[in-house]
């Protein structure tokens, strides 16, 4: 689907999830960035991007993804996700 329509945001999200499962973190991060640029995500995509960035050792970028995820989660009324991302952000502050 992505090959036929590279701007298909949801296909990018699906491909990113498969890349995460295969531990292809750079590929996952790239697909997630494209997805997030084109889709008003409710927070989950930012958390997945943070996961990939942590695996790549890009801690400051992961913090930024979590902050953006917190903002999106608040906008969409997902307080549980806000709490989860805030806890993850606190964990990364020491790194």
Secondary structure, DSSP 8 states (H G I E B T S, - for coil): -TTT-TT-HHHHHHHHHHHHHTT-HHHHHHHHHHHHHHS---SHHHHHHHHHHHHTT-HHHHHHHHHHHHHHHHHTT-HHHHHHHHHHHHHHHT-
